[in-house]
């Protein structure tokens, strides 16, 4: 199996964003292309956005759910 993740540049990194799916707002900390497959037979990669909320807790969401807040 290859690497399980890689960082992806994004124009909103370190900016305030809103997760459309949950309505949560916070700072976009990273966008990662992550291999979420459970076996080495077939890889399945998704781009996840890591958002730090004002409480300090981080959530993940699909990168396409992120918009500028």
ZIKA-V580235 format. One record per run of one state. SS is the DSSP state (a for helix, b for strand, c for the rest). FROM is the first residue (numbers start at 1). TO is the last residue. If there is no record, write none. Layout:
{{SS;FROM;TO} {SS;FROM;TO}}
This chain:
{{c;1;4} {b;5;7} {c;8;15} {b;16;19} {c;20;24} {b;25;35} {c;36;44} {b;45;53} {c;54;57} {b;58;62} {a;63;65} {b;66;68} {c;69;69}}
